[in-house]
């Protein structure tokens, strides 16, 4: 199971635990991923995605899944999110 946000591409970062004696050991900072169901207005159905809490706030700020995907870069999106984006674009072009 990959620990990468499906909408923003945010993944684990690496850093150090630093003790009081300034000893350093490697550690990983994992993104705060949540399993969420988002609804597309253009398609009229819901999608289950694994996204970070920061991405969830951004989706709400931009006005929903459709608006978020319209502005999102294709390189950052997962294959599942990219397919949803293309389906939304087809539905909006037909309407």
MOCOR-V440773 format. One record per residue. N is the residue number from 1. RES is the residue in one letter. PSI is psi in whole degrees, 0 to 359 (* if undefined). Layout:
n = (N | N)
res = (RES | RES)
psi = (PSI | PSI)
This chain:
n = (1 | 2 | 3 | 4 | 5 | 6 | 7 | 8 | 9 | 10 | 11 | 12 | 13 | 14 | 15 | 16 | 17 | 18 | 19 | 20 | 21 | 22 | 23 | 24 | 25 | 26 | 27 | 28 | 29 | 30 | 31 | 32 | 33 | 34 | 35 | 36 | 37 | 38 | 39 | 40 | 41 | 42 | 43 | 44 | 45 | 46 | 47 | 48 | 49 | 50 | 51 | 52 | 53 | 54 | 55 | 56 | 57 | 58 | 59 | 60 | 61 | 62 | 63 | 64 | 65 | 66 | 67 | 68 | 69 | 70 | 71 | 72 | 73 | 74 | 75 | 76 | 77 | 78 | 79 | 80 | 81 | 82 | 83 | 84 | 85 | 86 | 87 | 88 | 89 | 90 | 91 | 92 | 93 | 94 | 95)
res = (X | X | X | X | X | X | X | X | X | X | X | X | X | X | X | X | X | X | X | X | X | X | X | X | X | X | X | X | X | X | X | X | X | X | X | X | X | X | X | X | X | X | X | X | X | X | X | X | X | X | X | X | X | X | X | X | X | X | X | X | X | X | X | X | X | X | X | X | X | X | X | X | X | X | X | X | X | X | X | X | X | X | X | X | X | X | X | X | X | X | X | X | X | X | X)
psi = (121 | 137 | 63 | 135 | 133 | 341 | 323 | 345 | 9 | 129 | 188 | 145 | 159 | 152 | 201 | 142 | 130 | 118 | 175 | 330 | 9 | 25 | 140 | 131 | 145 | 147 | 167 | 138 | 111 | 144 | 154 | 86 | 141 | 144 | 117 | 150 | 117 | 145 | 132 | 128 | 322 | 321 | 338 | 28 | 171 | 158 | 137 | 123 | 154 | 103 | 161 | 159 | 329 | 321 | 325 | 319 | 322 | 321 | 315 | 319 | 320 | 349 | 26 | 174 | 319 | 314 | 322 | 312 | 332 | 325 | 346 | 146 | 141 | 330 | 329 | 336 | 149 | 171 | 321 | 315 | 325 | 322 | 319 | 317 | 316 | 322 | 321 | 318 | 320 | 317 | 322 | 329 | 325 | 331 | *)
